[in-house]
Amino acid sequence: MNKFINIAKKSIFNINPYVPGKPIEEVEREYKIKNIIKLASNENPLGPSKLAIAAMKKKIKEVNLYPDSSVFYLRNTLSKYLNVPANMLMFGNGSNELEQLIAETFVNPGEEVLFSELSFVVYPIVTEIVSGHAVVVPHKNFKHDIDGFIDRLSDKTKLVFLCNPNNPTGTIITKKEFERFMKYVNHRIIVVLDEAYSEYARSPEYPNGIKYLKRYSNLIVLRTFSKIYGLAGLRIGYGIADKDIVDLIDRVRPPFNVNLLAQYAAEAALKDKKHIKNTLKTNNAGKKFLYRLFKRLNIDFIKTYANFIFVKFNRSSMEIFKKLLEKGVIIRPQQENYARITIGTKKDNLKLAKALKEIAEC
Ligand SMILES: Cc1ncc(COP(=O)(O)O)c(C=O)c1O
């Protein structure tokens, strides 16, 4: 038993700690195998941009110094890139940190935080951290149920997390659905559009959150450098919102929360159009390949708008996960027969295909 259980805050015992994708090194140690591929955390399988690596090399000798807490250069580059004023930007040690800072800034104990069932697992965690009351909206065919959200708005609602595209299902909330929802939301409720995978969502129906910021001053759009930009290990994400929201969040933001290398790498990655183009091309080709594979193997899946696919096996996903680990492939099991698989490079996807076929045959 934990010796400090009686002095810890009671509310932390409601938190189910975040379970990350199994790291490659851990599988190497446990299974004594090499050449492992990780298709578990929706990272960029092509790696970081070469421009980002060069930028980090240039700055590595300066890590004896604290980073610029105001993130000046990246802020200005991003402001031009997104065409939003620099004072509408906020940065975090991953967008994950911003999610927590938003909850800390706005949610009083007992106030309600709405999010969808089968959505990003960090939302319930940050809600519990601030002693908010989680209101979980059941999913509708693996999508956000917008009517379910509207029905659950109350005078206690303070924060809403909408994940678009949604992790883990890869589905989107359409422009129409988002606009309809916002009609029911008053300006005292903060709405977070978590767009960690927005760059992959190439659909005319997909709402670009930034375009709505002028219309809805209570909207916060979150993006990250962890996914398409391939910088997950550096931990850097950003938010765009009304400057008064940014000012409030700045009060709870820890000093120097975005490290020096991340700031320069992100700025360089933003400019590397070729890397983004290659990543999208790899993802689209991989998506088609995996759709065909899953059909052939009778594995159900949901059409994705991101860089991962939500699948349903005909048996426990934990069992398949373990068998795949023995073959050097890491996926992310979900409840029952469901799993989330990141789309890899051609080589990664072929390795996954071979492993799944072998498992299906035995
Ligand atoms: C939907 C969603 N939001 C936010 C994050 C957090 O990303 P990061 O903290 O790396 O920016 C993730 C990471 O998996 C995610 O899937």
The ligand as an SDF file (V2000), in Angstrom:
LIG
                    3D

 16 16  0  0  0  0  0  0  0  0999 V2000
   -6.2930   14.4550  -29.9620 C   0  0  0  0  0  0  0  0  0  0  0  0
   -4.9810   14.7400  -29.3290 C   0  0  0  0  0  0  0  0  0  0  0  0
   -4.8100   15.9220  -28.7230 N   0  0  0  0  0  0  0  0  0  0  0  0
   -3.6550   16.2420  -28.1320 C   0  0  0  0  0  0  0  0  0  0  0  0
   -2.6120   15.3570  -28.1400 C   0  0  0  0  0  0  0  0  0  0  0  0
   -1.3850   15.7540  -27.3920 C   0  0  0  0  0  0  0  0  0  0  0  0
   -0.3650   15.9900  -28.2380 O   0  0  0  0  0  0  0  0  0  0  0  0
    0.9570   16.7170  -27.7280 P   0  0  0  0  0  0  0  0  0  0  0  0
    0.8550   16.9070  -26.2600 O   0  0  0  0  0  0  0  0  0  0  0  0
    2.0410   15.8040  -28.1210 O   0  0  0  0  0  0  0  0  0  0  0  0
    0.9560   18.0180  -28.4760 O   0  0  0  0  0  0  0  0  0  0  0  0
   -2.7290   14.1140  -28.7580 C   0  0  0  0  0  0  0  0  0  0  0  0
   -1.6260   13.1540  -28.7270 C   0  0  0  0  0  0  0  0  0  0  0  0
   -1.7570   11.9940  -28.9660 O   0  0  0  0  0  0  0  0  0  0  0  0
   -3.9510   13.8000  -29.3610 C   0  0  0  0  0  0  0  0  0  0  0  0
   -4.1460   12.6210  -29.9530 O   0  0  0  0  0  0  0  0  0  0  0  0
  1  2  1  0
  2  3  1  0
  2 15  2  0
  3  4  2  0
  4  5  1  0
  5  6  1  0
  5 12  2  0
  6  7  1  0
  7  8  1  0
  8  9  2  0
  8 10  1  0
  8 11  1  0
 12 13  1  0
 12 15  1  0
 13 14  2  0
 15 16  1  0
M  END
$$$$
